[in-house]
Amino acid sequence: MAVATAGLLLIVAPARIIAQTNEAERPASASCRHEAVADVIAAVSAENDIVLTSGGTVKLTAIRLPDKGPFRDAAAAWLRGRIGVRVLVQGAGALDRWGRRSVRLRLASPAEPALDFGRELIEAGLALADPGAVDTQCPDDFLDREAMARQRSLGLWADAGYKPIAADQADRLKDRIGTFVIVEGRVRSVGERAQWTYLNFGGRWAEDFTVIIPKKSWKRMTDRGIDAAALKGRHVRVRGILEAWQGASLTVEIPEMIERLPR
């Protein structure tokens, strides 16, 4: 299987799957449907969750902070530097199992009304875009912002450990099982089944990297014109938690977790 190196791919701006979809046809995310409420950041926990003066604990939606090391420390410092800042909190009221709401935070300042915390962290190279998290549609430019930070080797992108892994690098993938990864490679074949669709990146299906797409997600993709014919032979970038299944696999819950690359 011919796979371009990560280095070559990084200098090319991606053509995102969702760019081919009429924006008016895309549903608003939960956070976009909820009114923004003013609050103040009271503290940042050891896990980098944000505590508000209203008493709630929140996490930033659609991003993923580095797991460890100096870049996680830098992201934590960035968040702690906003303690005492008045913000607009926008998101659903549902709590995750850790008692957190997943929200967008923006500065409650007429001078900088569009300053979004998640976007700022991504632009600085202190977070990765995670469309598989809650509220994936709002805002919809996190992947583009991440691409710019990656091309400039900002923050975590200066560390090879965070850069996309080629789909044919089986040993590297094996070492990253259970972690959030970005993988790039060419789709060799597409297997459509009743409940699942499989994007195969090698000829040895029991050993090579595979992307697994549930029926509901596959329907959303095909409704947008992204079917087997559109993906077979295409170079793609996928992201999510790497699983140990017949080699290594990654489950795509929403179409935004896949980007089609221009080569």
Stockholm file with secondary structure:
# STOCKHOLM 1.0

chainA/1-263         MAVATAGLLLIVAPARIIAQTNEAERPASASCRHEAVADVIAAVSAENDIVLTSGGTVKLTAIRLPDKGPFRDAAAAWLRGRIGVRVLVQGAGALDRWGRRSVRLRLASPAEPALDFGRELIEAGLALADPGAVDTQCPDDFLDREAMARQRSLGLWADAGYKPIAADQADRLKDRIGTFVIVEGRVRSVGERAQWTYLNFGGRWAEDFTVIIPKKSWKRMTDRGIDAAALKGRHVRVRGILEAWQGASLTVEIPEMIERLPR
#=GR chainA/1-263 SS CCCCCHHHHHTSCCEEGGGGSCGGGSCCCHHHHSCCEEEEEEEECTTCCEEETTSCEEEETTEECCSSHHHHHHHHHHHHTTTTCEEEEECCSCCCTTSCEEEEEEECCTTSTTCBHHHHHHHTTSSEECTTSSCTTSSSCHHHHHHHHHHTTCGGGGSGGGSCEETTCHHHHHHTTTSEEEEEEECCEEEECSSEEEEECSSCTTTSCEEEEEHHHHHHHHHTTCCHHHHTTCEEEEEEEEECSSSCEEECSSGGGEEECCC
#=GC SS_cons         CCCCCHHHHHTSCCEEGGGGSCGGGSCCCHHHHSCCEEEEEEEECTTCCEEETTSCEEEETTEECCSSHHHHHHHHHHHHTTTTCEEEEECCSCCCTTSCEEEEEEECCTTSTTCBHHHHHHHTTSSEECTTSSCTTSSSCHHHHHHHHHHTTCGGGGSGGGSCEETTCHHHHHHTTTSEEEEEEECCEEEECSSEEEEECSSCTTTSCEEEEEHHHHHHHHHTTCCHHHHTTCEEEEEEEEECSSSCEEECSSGGGEEECCC
//
